[in-house]
Amino acid sequence: MTTNIIAAADARASFFEILERASKLRQIFTITKKGTAKVVIMSAEEFEEWAETLEIMANPKTVKGIKKGLKELKSGKYVKHDDVFGKH
């Protein structure tokens, strides 16, 4: 993922272009003030995806299940979708 770093003064002058690029092209912008990152602008869709991932990762039970599933997958101990639900 590439982040565009832009000074606040430049961001102000290009605000609507930044909104377009963030929403349509899914680009992420880090806005700086005096060389220090202050805020990030990203599409609402991208933000929702990040928030969902953080919510999942904050649940220890879910993380444990994911790790167990990955371990079983690596060892070859898993059940194929067709074996459970049949072929469609």
Buried (B, 14 or more C-beta within 10 A) or exposed (E): EEEBEBEEEEBEEBEEEBEEBBBEEEBBBBBBEEEEEEEBBBBEEBBEEEEEEEEEEEEEEEEEEEEEEEEEEEEEEEEEEEEEEEEE
